Amino acid sequence: MTVILAAAGWSGAALGAVSSLVLAVLGLRAQRRPESVDRGHLKAAVQCVVGGAVLSMAALEVALLTDDFGITYVAENHSRATNVLYSITGAWSALEGSIVLWALILAGYTAVVLRQVRTTDDRLGTGALAVMGVVGVFFFGLVATVANPFGLEAVPPTDGAGGNPLLQDHVMVAFHPPMLYLGYVGFTVPFAFAMSALLLRQGGVDWLRRTRRANLVAWTSLTAGLVLGAWWSYEVLGWGGYWAWDPVENAALIPWLVATAFIHSAVVQIKRGMLQAWNFVLVLATFSLTILGTFLTRSSVVVSVHSFSQSPIGPALLGFFVLVLVVGFTLFALRGERIASMSRPESLVSREGAFLVNNLLLSLFAFVVLLGTVYPILVEAIVGSQVSVGRPFFDRMAVPLSFALLLAMGAGPFMPYRRATGALLWNRLRIPLLAGSTAAAAVVVAGVRSVGVVAVVLLAVTIAAAAVRQFVVTLPSATPRAALHLLRGQRAYWGGQLAHLGVAVVALAIAVSGGLATRASENLDLGGSLEFDGYSVTFDKTEEHREADRLITDAHLVFRTGDRVDYVATPRLTAFDNQPQAIGAPSVWNRPSGDIYVALSNLEPDSVAVNVYEYPLMSWLWAGGVLMAAGGLWALGGRRRRPAETTSTVSGPVGADGHA
Amino acid sequence: MRELFQRAGVLGAIVALLGVVVAGLVFGSGQPPDRAYELEQRLRCPVCKSVSIAESMSDTAVAMRATVSEQVDAGRSDQEIVAYFTARYGDWILLDPPAGGDTLLLWLIPLGVAAVAGVVVLTRRRPADEQGQLDDADRQRVTEAVAGMRATAEEEDRL
């Protein structure tokens, strides 16, 4: 059985690699001479790619679920005690398996691209399939060689080592990584079409239109993946936060920032024919940054330069990153100038001007985060000394950039194309500004003295009010039907506004939960208590729960007002049988006004060291994330417009419509 | 006329409200900062992955937090406390990289890139006279048509 599974899994990867190569060759040939290739052949190649990926993943899952410790990956990352859920998620909880997931998702996207390519006369499409094939060769090749999870153990152990305990403690491991990968891998599609357009010397908006759905799917998934990751980290890790500017987190944020810039600048090209060259750069950057991000997080280079050579996957990813950059930018340098117009906005105070500013800010943001992430690696590699770049640096860079982005977001969507006048802007923004300044004055009167919090309240409320005002003013009649008609008619614009609303809510939650947090840190003996936020908190008892592969010890901390028990917090410490270090998990009490977050820093049978935080409006962060993803989905929904249709709809009633 | 008063009223209200905000922030008294906590957030936990000692549960971080509190209580300045830790662990302990030494470039590069980007955007605007090869009659017709469109558009914009 072991040998059959390993052979099946490896053959799947090999089949994927070979058929990806065939797809690349056929696709390129079809792009040169459409009549020389039959679409049926392309289809067969894609089917083999998908089949190989599915076979590989299925073999891995079966091996995990049947405790087949003859296979190295299973022996190293699984144990008999692992339950069904974590057995399934085990397929992507370690490096090799996660590359299999990557290849599977890539195969899925390739199949989607094939559906768009109806005949081989579609030279842009066949070229894109070829590029997808080239990327497929690399990832399937990784699975078949250096990242092969199907190696065999000479002497199969009776039980495996078990996986990383942090990845077996929360159901989020089933959602966050696949979501993130759906985003990461999705950006292969716009990259493939952009490369194909360059190869074909065909500028224009065709490649943008055809990748719009893939872009939005990828962006929405990456957004959702980031928010889920933040939530997971907040619920599980117990250091009291959701974002640590850890390299692993940054690696996901950097492509997200560039991709966000790209979905904005794509609008400018489709609507106004500008920023064509810039869009090629952004797509190339997004794709290569997903590879670089995977390299940074998967090669352990971040922890130390010296462990660099331990995993051969690292150099492979780095090599592929360099290859993508060199080939991509060479092609762009040779062809880009000729096919991309260089026209620029006539005024910065216009919709396209605001888009341009937004693009610069997002790119700068991405650059700064990237610099901060790789700087310690570069310094250690070049100078040899060790330095740290942490939260204070990133915060100091991110805060002004975020404020500037909020400003652009407050004005940009309400400016007309070409040129906006001060009178027009004032006309559209005075009521929102009134709402924003009222809210800001209210929080100041209520006693808030943090400049950052007040400024974010002002901006966020103004942005939200401006979006609502725009909607009300554009609405032809105040009936639900008219509202739905408007929202459906301009999905891109209103989806964007919904996402902006989400960003405003997220900004508010970040500022308020950080700026107005309170915290207490105390050692309590059994029966001892502390006062926090109007509650008396008593350390009542500890309890032990034995599970198959772990011992969970939780402390009961009772929150009382007077004699009434309001909440019993049970932060816990989990000791895995196969791990020396126990891991803590906090207890989070979600209240409408804010979370009470209780984390242990030490646990003895009769005493605890406990950190208690109050984070106001914390749950708004997740709500804002949901709004952002919902905005992406809204823009995605509905039928695709035909090109003829888009040219006829010049603009909405206030020139406020998004892109087709 | 009434509309004019309304608009002036809105402007006045905004200015007044922002005045309240600024006055509140400038003259209001905030809580005194928690110096020990602020320092803890700037020091890296030596045994963890990229978190500060304020956020870590490790024994080392607990001990370092105790040291910070002791030194704050003893009245030592922030610089003295930070220097105490860098003397023991090197610059590596600082999550907030100093603008000097090995990390000087880290601060200069973003500033430089931002400055270049700003200059490019502000100076490379499309020249106003980029109008192509038109004879005077055509240009006249285009100008009139644009003016007409713009008038209509501005009507619509006044929503």
Interface residues (C-beta under 8 A of the other chain):
Chain A: G238 W239 G240 G241 A244 W245 D246 P247 V303 S343 R344 P345 E346 S347 L348 L356 V357 L360 S363 L364 F367 V368 L371 G372 Y375 V379 V383 S385 Q386 V387 S388 V389 G390 R391 P392 F393 M397 P416 L424 N427 R430 I431 L433 L434 S437 T438 A440 A441 V444 V445 G447 R449 S450 V451 V454 L458 V473 T474 R519 G584 A599 L600 S601 N602 A609 P653 V654 G655
Chain B: R7 V10 L11 A13 I14 L17 L18 V20 V21 G24 L25 G28 S29 G30 Q31 Y37 Q41 R42 R44 K49 S50 V51 S52 E55 S56 M57 V62 G90 D91 W92 I93 L94 L95 D96 P97 D102 T103 L105 L106 I109 P110 V113 A114 A117 V121 L122 R124 R125 R126 A128 A153 E154 E156 D157 R158 L159
